[in-house]
Amino acid sequence: MSDAVPPRAEIVVDLAAVRRNVRILKDLVSVDGPVALMAVVKADGYGHGMVEVADAAREGGADWLGVATIEEALALRAAGDRGHVLCWLSAPGDDFASAVAAGIELTAYSEAELEEIAAVGGARVQLKVDTGLSRGGAARTEWHDLFAVASDLESEGRITVTGIWSHFAASDEPAHPANDAQEAAFRDALSLAASAGLDPEVTHLANSAATLLRPSSHFDLVRCGIATYGLDPAPGTSPRIGLRPAMTARARLVMSKAIAAGDGVSYGHTWHAAEDTTVGLVPAGYGDGVPRAAGNVASVWVEDSLRPIRGRVCMDQVVVDLHGELPPPGTEVVLFGPGDLGEPTAQDWADAVGTISYEIVTRIGGRFVRRHIDTDAPDGASEGTSR
């Protein structure tokens, strides 16, 4: 039997990196006392594969998993996870009953949402307060009444309030005044909740950046999203603690050819060759999550060298400058990876196109085949493919 045909483009996720990242983060927050860690695996594990990443995070010591939607939480349960899972983005009419039956902890932003959840009976609920992000969560003017209603529902045995939490707006900027203001507001919320008779199991405020940069905000639990995947939540500011990017996006060169000085490349001829050169065709484009803005600003890695993208990114492909070389079809092209060999990282791509690494890794996909490996296993065993 012949070997399987290798994919044109693939995402390789090292679960060992996820496992080690979680251990590092868990050790960091446990220095001054017991602090639980939530690995955030929403959005298909930030593009890394939610179920596989969740398993690795649990093995690394994650006490909780966090997701946005009930559907994501139910998928974790269907895959066999039985630990603490919190979801936090629901709409009226969502399937709260299935979530409660599966032992998933729900988040309420308002009295109306809390009442809808309580109607199911037996729900474990966390209350989210808006301390300054002006996004999800109860506004400060609503805290008193929300806590009072929650306390009454808990006294009636209709819900159990297991947590109170909020989310930073600017924790990746340590000197931003919003950080002090939000932490102070959160402490006010906890005092008000206690006055209402609430005694939640966990209180939490810190995301990845605050986990690394703001120990005073750790409370009972920290929520680590991007740091779980080895990416820096505050580039240029975070301390180096050994986190390793888990994702590599790579493809196989389709063709290479010579072009003459003055030739234009790709749609609109936004780049012209200044001299005779060679270019290569990479079979991945904006239909696969490669940012269209990467044209003429980002680079890939081919045969131990950086190769700039020339011209516009197309739906299915990009053209890269091979600087006079003609690598054969099938040659590996690394779009981004850990950076060990000099290849671009997701952060390099983010810097090039003016976004954040979160967007780079969560949007890459499309026709890429995703494969999980475990470099801690004796043979670096593959965990199979998806997509």
QUIWOPE-V88065 format. One record per backbone hydrogen bond with DSSP energy under -0.5 kcal/mol. NH is the residue of the N-H (numbers start at 0). CO is the residue of the C=O. Records with the same first field share a line. If there is no record, write none. Layout:
NH = CO + CO
This chain:
9 = 249
10 = 368
11 = 9 + 247
12 = 10 + 370
13 = 11 + 245
14 = 12 + 372
16 = 13
17 = 13
18 = 14
19 = 15
20 = 16
21 = 17
22 = 18
23 = 19
24 = 20
25 = 21
26 = 22
27 = 23
28 = 24
29 = 25
30 = 27
32 = 29
34 = 32
35 = 219
37 = 221
38 = 36 + 63
39 = 37 + 223
40 = 38 + 65
41 = 65
44 = 40
45 = 41
46 = 42
47 = 44
48 = 43
52 = 48
53 = 49
54 = 50
55 = 51
56 = 52
57 = 53
58 = 54
59 = 55
60 = 56 + 57
61 = 56
62 = 36
63 = 36
64 = 83
65 = 38
66 = 85
72 = 68
73 = 69
74 = 70
75 = 71
76 = 72
77 = 73
78 = 74
79 = 76
80 = 75
83 = 62
85 = 64
86 = 104
87 = 66 + 67
88 = 67
93 = 90
95 = 93
98 = 94
99 = 95
100 = 96
101 = 97
102 = 99
103 = 98
104 = 84
105 = 123
107 = 125
113 = 109
114 = 110
115 = 111
116 = 112
117 = 113
118 = 114
119 = 116
120 = 116 + 117
121 = 157
122 = 157
124 = 122 + 159
125 = 105
126 = 162
127 = 107 + 125
128 = 126 + 164
129 = 137
130 = 128
137 = 127
141 = 138
142 = 138 + 139
145 = 141
146 = 142
147 = 143
148 = 144
149 = 145
150 = 146
151 = 147
152 = 148
153 = 149
154 = 150
155 = 151
156 = 153
157 = 152
158 = 152
159 = 122
161 = 124 + 159
162 = 124
163 = 201
164 = 126
165 = 203
167 = 204
172 = 169
175 = 172
178 = 175
179 = 175
180 = 176
181 = 177
182 = 178
183 = 179
184 = 180
185 = 181
186 = 182
187 = 183
188 = 184
189 = 185
190 = 186
191 = 187
192 = 188
193 = 189
194 = 190
195 = 191
196 = 193
197 = 192
201 = 161
203 = 163
204 = 216 + 220
205 = 216
210 = 206
211 = 207
212 = 208
213 = 209
216 = 213
217 = 214
219 = 202
220 = 202 + 217
221 = 35
222 = 205
223 = 37 + 221
224 = 222
227 = 224
228 = 224 + 225
229 = 226
230 = 225
234 = 231
236 = 233
237 = 233
240 = 238
245 = 228
247 = 11
248 = 335
249 = 9 + 247
250 = 332
251 = 7
252 = 330
253 = 280
254 = 280
256 = 278
258 = 276
261 = 272
262 = 259
264 = 270
268 = 265
269 = 264 + 266
270 = 264
272 = 262
276 = 258
278 = 256
279 = 319
280 = 254
281 = 279 + 317
282 = 251
283 = 281
284 = 314
285 = 313
286 = 314
287 = 284
288 = 285
289 = 284
290 = 288
293 = 290
294 = 291
295 = 308
296 = 293
297 = 293
299 = 306
300 = 333
301 = 299 + 304
302 = 331
304 = 301
306 = 299
308 = 297
309 = 318
312 = 291
313 = 316
317 = 281
319 = 279
320 = 307
321 = 277 + 319
322 = 277
324 = 321
329 = 252
330 = 327
332 = 250
333 = 300
334 = 248 + 332
335 = 248
336 = 343
341 = 338
348 = 344
349 = 345
350 = 346
351 = 347
352 = 348
353 = 349
354 = 349
358 = 355
359 = 355
360 = 356
361 = 357
362 = 358
363 = 359
364 = 287
367 = 364
368 = 8
369 = 385
370 = 10
371 = 383
372 = 12
373 = 380
376 = 373
379 = 376
382 = 371
385 = 369
